[in-house]
Amino acid sequence: MDRSTLERFQRLEKQLADQYGPFTLFGLFYFEDNLWRWDLVVSAPWLLQDRGQAYQTLANALVNGAGGNLADLIGGPRLLDENDPLLELLLNGIKLEHGLQQIDGIDLPLREVRRAYVITCQPVTAEAMA
């Protein structure tokens, strides 16, 4: 993934966080077993309230946000629950908001991530949601 595309995703994350609330996780993940390879992997309390609306919000943002269509560059958004093993692993090792960190080689049961670009990874507190 090239730098200018990553910067567009960073802008998109900031736009969504400013509009709806903070993300626990927002990043691009390259999964070995996916046809499209790259997925936008996200988690946020405001997304988990209504999954249908969450996917609609993310789909609209990918098509219209951050300077143009980003939807064609990924397989789709993946929404992680609070207790997802990938989210727990990342929260134990990364604290980042509106930044960019590359991670290589994450092995989990049933999932292998070759590379990830994490833009935000942080616990979201009740105060942050207010």
Secondary structure in CASP SS format (residue, H / E / C, confidence):
PFRMAT SS
TARGET T0000
AUTHOR 0000-0000-0000
METHOD secondary structure of the structure
MODEL  1
M C 1.00
D C 1.00
R H 1.00
S H 1.00
T H 1.00
L H 1.00
E H 1.00
R H 1.00
F H 1.00
Q H 1.00
R H 1.00
L H 1.00
E H 1.00
K H 1.00
Q H 1.00
L H 1.00
A H 1.00
D H 1.00
Q H 1.00
Y H 1.00
G C 1.00
P C 1.00
F C 1.00
T C 1.00
L E 1.00
F E 1.00
G E 1.00
L E 1.00
F E 1.00
Y E 1.00
F E 1.00
E C 1.00
D C 1.00
N C 1.00
L C 1.00
W C 1.00
R C 1.00
W E 1.00
D E 1.00
L E 1.00
V E 1.00
V E 1.00
S E 1.00
A C 1.00
P H 1.00
W H 1.00
L H 1.00
L H 1.00
Q C 1.00
D C 1.00
R H 1.00
G H 1.00
Q H 1.00
A H 1.00
Y H 1.00
Q H 1.00
T H 1.00
L H 1.00
A H 1.00
N H 1.00
A H 1.00
L H 1.00
V H 1.00
N H 1.00
G C 1.00
A C 1.00
G C 1.00
G C 1.00
N C 1.00
L C 1.00
A H 1.00
D H 1.00
L H 1.00
I C 1.00
G C 1.00
G C 1.00
P E 1.00
R E 1.00
L E 1.00
L C 1.00
D C 1.00
E C 1.00
N C 1.00
D C 1.00
P H 1.00
L H 1.00
L H 1.00
E H 1.00
L H 1.00
L H 1.00
L H 1.00
N H 1.00
G H 1.00
I C 1.00
K C 1.00
L E 1.00
E C 1.00
H C 1.00
G C 1.00
L C 1.00
Q E 1.00
Q E 1.00
I E 1.00
D E 1.00
G E 1.00
I E 1.00
D E 1.00
L E 1.00
P C 1.00
L C 1.00
R E 1.00
E E 1.00
V E 1.00
R E 1.00
R E 1.00
A E 1.00
Y E 1.00
V E 1.00
I E 1.00
T E 1.00
C E 1.00
Q C 1.00
P C 1.00
V C 1.00
T C 1.00
A H 1.00
E H 1.00
A H 1.00
M H 1.00
A C 1.00
END
